C-alpha cells in the first residue's frame, strides 16, 4: 500500500506525486472544506489520506442534511471531535418537503443535547414536514430543548410538533440574542419562564404559527432587552395587556409586525417608537369592520418606515390617507395591495354609509409629510392611481420624493411612465417583475 503522500492529492510539476495540500495547517484546510456544499461533502475527504481523517471532524461549522435520513446526522455528530462548534445547521432538503418523513423525537432531542454541550454560536433546525415518533411505541413524541448557555441564536422550524424545555432550577441562556420558533406547540408556562427569566440578552424574538398547548389564549412576554418582536397572532395566541409587560427600556423597537384587526393594535400601543412598523391591514366587508380599523389605528407608534399590506374589501385611498395622517415624521412608505382588494378610487363592497366613502376621509390637506423621501408600491390593485395619489401628495413633501413601482404588465408600466411629475422634486421609477 502506498504512503500518505502517494495516496494524497498530487501537487507539483511533472506528476511528482507530492501532496502539498495536506501539508497545509488545519485552519487553512478547514477553510477549504467549509466552502464545500455541506459537512457530508467535507467528510468524504477523509478517504484521501490519514492526514485528512480528522480535519472535517474539527470544522468550526457543521451543515448537515436529512436527505438520507437521520442516520448520517447521528454519525456525524458522534464523530465530531472539536470541543466547540460555532454554527450547527440540520435541515430537511426542499425536495423532501412533499413527503411525511418520520424521525425519532429522541434523535432530534439528542441533536439539541449536542448543541447544549458543544455549540457556542448559531443553531438552525429546519424540518418543515416531518412526523416525530418514539422508537418504542411509534407514537407522536415531544421535542426537548435543553439549556444552551453559549448559543447566541436559535432558529427552530418544525411542523406542528410539541416543543418542551428541559430547564434546571438555575441557569440561563446567557448568550442568546435571537430566538425564532415556527410551527410548533409550546407549553405557555415553560416558554414564559424562558422569555421572562432565562434570556437576559434576548434582542430578537420571532414566534411564527405558534400554538399554546391546552387551548390557552394567553401568552405572557416580559423582556427588558427585546428590540425586535414578530408574532403570528392568527393562532390561538391573543395579546392581552394584563398578561404582557414591557419595561420602559423595551418601549423602543427596531421592527414590529402586527395584524391590525386581530389584537395586534393593542401590542403596538405598548411602544413609543418603532423604526420599521409592518401593518397587515385586513378589513372584511361591513361598516362595523371599517370602524374597528379606524378605532384601532387612532394612534400609531412613531416610525421611520411604514409597511402597509392591504387586504381589504374597502377603498384603498382613504385607508392609506388615514394611516398617513397618523405617521408624521415618516421617511419611507411601502404599500402592498393584495389581490382582491378594492381599487383606489372605488367605493367599498359594504352598504352605503361606510366611512371609507366619506369625502372628509379622502382629503389630503390635513396630512403632514415633511420627512417622506421614498414610496414603494408593490402587489396588485390600481398602481396607476396610487402613483397619481403620491404625485399629488408630493406637494406636501419638503424633501425630494422617489416613487418606485414594481409591475409585471408592460401596458401598466408604460402608463405609469407617462405620468409627468409636477417638478424635479419627484422621481418615478418603474421596475419590471
Helices and strands as residue ranges (DSSP letters): H 4-7, G 21-23, H 26-33, H 39-43, G 44-47, G 50-52, G 56-58, E 61-65, H 71-79, E 85-91, G 94-96, E 101-104, H 105-118, E 119-126, E 130-133, E 142-146, E 153-166, E 178-186, H 188-197, E 204-208, E 211-212, G 213-215, E 222-223, E 228-231, G 241-243, E 245-246, G 248-250, E 252-259, G 260-262, H 264-268, E 273-283, H 287-296, E 302-312, H 316-325, E 332-337, G 355-357, G 359-362, E 374-379, H 383-393, G 394-396, E 401-407, H 410-417, E 426-432
